[in-house]
Amino acid sequence: MASSYLENLFSLKGRTAVVVGGTGVLGGALADGLAGAGAFVVVAGRGADRGEARVQAIRDAGGDGMFVGVDATDRESVKALLAATVAARGKADILVNCAGVNSSVPYFDIPDDDFAKVIDTNLKSTHIGCQVFGAHMAEHGGGAILNIGSVSADKPLSRVFIYSASKAAVLNYTKNVARELAPKGVRVNVLCPGFFPAEQNKKILSPERVASIMGKTPMNRFGTPDELLGAAILLCAPVAGSFITGAEIYVDGGFTGMSI
C-alpha cells in the first residue's frame, strides 16, 4: 500500500524531462534522479562524450534517455533541442535549467567578458529555456520547469560577485514567470543548492574558505549531488508537486537559516 501510494505521488513515468546542463556534476545527478523516477531523460549540453556517458549510465541503471547537444545561451540552439525532443518523444513535459558557470576574479579586476559569460550562461539561458519550452508546454497541456538557483540568491557570497547577482536574478525571474505561466498549466520553481563541490567552484575552496562555509552550515558538511533529488522530483512530479509553483526550495544544510 505504502509503496504504490508513494509511487503515485512521485512517479514521472511516461514523462519526458529535458535537463539542460545535464553533462555537469549537479545536472548529471538530476538527470539520473529524474530517470530513476521513471522519466525519459534528454541530457542536453555542450560535451557530447560526457552526455553520451551519462545516457549510458541511465540505461545501465534501467532507465532511458538520449543526448542532444545544445548551446543554452543561443535561442536557435534551444529551439533545435526542443525540436529534437518532440521528434523523438512527441512533447516535453519537464525542463531543468541547470547550465551554469562562475567567475572568482577579484571585484576590481572583473573583465566585461567574464560578466557577460556568467550572466549569459546563468540568466539568459534560463530565460530562453523558459520561453521556448514554456510556450511548448502551454500548448500541450502544461508541464513543469525547474530552474537552478543558489544560496547566493538569498545571501550574496564574497568572491563570486557576478554569480551571486545572476542567481538572485534567476530567483526573481522564476517567481515572475511562475505567475505568468500558472494559468497555462505550467509550473515554474527554483531549487537552490548550498555548497556542493563541483568543477566551477573548486578554485575558490581554499582551506580558509571551507572553514568559513562550515562555520555557517549547521550540518557542518558539504552536500552530495544525490541529496538534491528528493526536492527536484517533488517539484517536477505532476501529482506531489501539482499545487507548487513560484516556490524556492533550499537544499543547503541550514546555511540560509543561519544568523549568528
N, C-alpha and C positions, 0 to 999 in steps of 0.2 A: 504493500500500500504506500509506504513512505517513499519507496524508490520511484514508483510511477508518478506520484504526486510531484516530487522534485523534478523529475524529467519533464513533466508537462510545463512546469514553471519556467525552467531554464533552457529547454531544448531549442536548438537552432536548426533542427532537421528540416531539409527542404529549402533552406535559405542560402543565398549566395552573398558572401561577405568579401569585400574588396579592402585589402589592407595596404594603403599607400605608405611606403617606408617599411614594408614587410621584410626587407632584406637586412634591416638593422637588428640590434640586440633586443630592444623592447618591442619593436614592431614584429619581429620574428616570433617572440614569445606570445604576443597577442594573436598572431596567425595560428600558431599551434593550439592555443586555447579555444578559439572560435571553431577550429576544425574538430577539436575534441568534443565540443558541444553539438556537433552534427552539421555544421555549415560546410558548404563547398567554398574553399578559400582561394581568392585570386591574390597571389602575392605580387605586389607591384613595387618596382623600384628601379634603380639605375644598374645595379650589379647583377648581370644575368647568372653568373656562376653561383653566387650566394642565393639568388632567388630560386634557381632550379634545385639547389641543395635543400633549401627549406621545403619546397614542394615534395621532394623525395622523402624527407623526414616525416612530413604529414602523411604521406601514403604508407610509409613503413609503420606508422602508428595506427593505421586503419582508417584514416580519413582520405579526403580527395581534394585536389586543387590544381592550379596551374599558375605559371609565371607569366607576367606581362611587363615588359619594360616601359618605364614612364619617367618623364621629367615633370615632377609635380608642380613646378613653377611655370609651366607652359600650357596654356589653355588648350591648344590643339592636341598636345600630347595626352592630356587628361581626357579630352573628348574621344581620342582613339582608344584609351583604356576602357572607357565605358562601352564603346562600340564592340571591342573585343569580348568584353564580359557578356554583353547582350547576345552576341553571335554564338557564344558557347553555352550560355545558360538561360537566355530569354529575358532576364532582367537582373538588376542588382537590388538586394534588399538591405544591405548593411554597408556602410562606408566607415573605415577608420582612417583618419588623417593623422599619420604618425611620422611624416617626413620632418626632420629637424637637424639643425646644426647650431654650433656655438662659436663664440669668439672670446678668448680670455686676454685680449690685448689691454694693457693699462689704459685708463679712461682718456687721457690727453693724447694717446697715440693711436686711438681707433681710426683706421682709414675708412674713407667713404665706401670702398669696395666691401669691407667686412660688414659694415652697417647694412648695405644693400643685400648682401648674400643672406644674412641672418633673417632680415625682415621678409625677403622673398621666400625663403625656404620654410620659415616657421609660420608666417602670417598669410602671405599671398597664396601659398599653396593650399592652405586651409580654406581661404575664400573661394578659390577656383573649384576645389573639390566639392564644397558645399553648394555652390551654384550649379555646377554641371550635374552632379549626382542628385542633388536635391530636386532639381526640375524633373529629372527622370523618375524619381520615386513618387513625386507628387502626381505624375501622370499615370503611374502604375500601381496605385493602391496604397502608397505610403512606404515607410521604411524607417531606418534608424541610422543616424550619423553620430559617430563618436570622435570628437576632437581630443588631441592630447595637449594638455596644459603643463603645469609645473607648480611646485610650491612657490616658485618665484613670481607666480601670478598674484599671490597674496602677500608675500614678503620679498621685496627686492633683495637680490643677493649681490654681495660685493664681487667684483672682478668679472661679472658676466652681465654687464650693463644692457647690451642690446638684447641678449637672450631674455633677460627679465622683462624688458619692455615688450618684446614680441609676445611672450606668454601672457602678460597682463592683457594685451590686446586680444589674444585668442579667447581668453575667458569672457571679456566683454562682448566680443563678436559672437561667440556661441550663444549667449543669452538672447542677443538681439535676433539672430537667425532662428532660434527656437521659437520665439514669438511669431516670427514671420511665417514659418512653415507648419506650426501646430494645426491650423485649420485645414491644412492639406494632408494631414495624416503622417507627417514626417517628424519624428522626434530627434532632437539635437542636444547632446550633452557633452560635458567635458570631464575627462579623467586627468587628475593632477598627481603625477608621481612625486615622491620625495626624492631621496638620494639613492639612485640605482647606478652603480659604477658602469660606465659604457665608454665606447671609443671617444665620444665627444667631450667627456668631462675628466678623463684620466689625467690630462695635462695639468689640471689645477688642483688635483687631490694630493697636495703635499701633506706630510705628517701633521703639520700645524693646522692645516685646514680640516683634515679629518678629525682632529681632536676638537676643533670648534664645532663641527657638524654633530659629533656625538654628544657634545655638551648641551646641544639644543634639541636632541632627539630622545624623547623619554624612553623609547625602546632600545636605545644605545647600540644600534647596528644599522648597516645598510639594508636596503630591500633587495630581494631577488626577483627577477623578471616574472616568475610564475605567480608572485604574490599580487600582481595586477589583474589576474584573470577573473577572479570572482566578481570584482566590481565591473570589469569590462563586459562580462557575459550578462550580468544583471542589466546594464544599460542598453545592451543590444537585443536582449530577449524580448520577443513580442508579447509574451504573457507576463512575466515577472516585472518587466520594465514598462508596461503598457501606459502608465499614467505618469511616467517620469520624463520630463523634458525641461530644458533650461537649467539643469542641475549641474553642480560641480561636486565631484567626489575626490577627496584627497586620500591617497594611499601613501602615507609618509611617516609611519611610526610615531605619530604625535607631534611632528615638527611644527605644523601650523597652529597647534593648540598650546604651544609653549609661550610663556610670558617671561617670568623671572625664575 
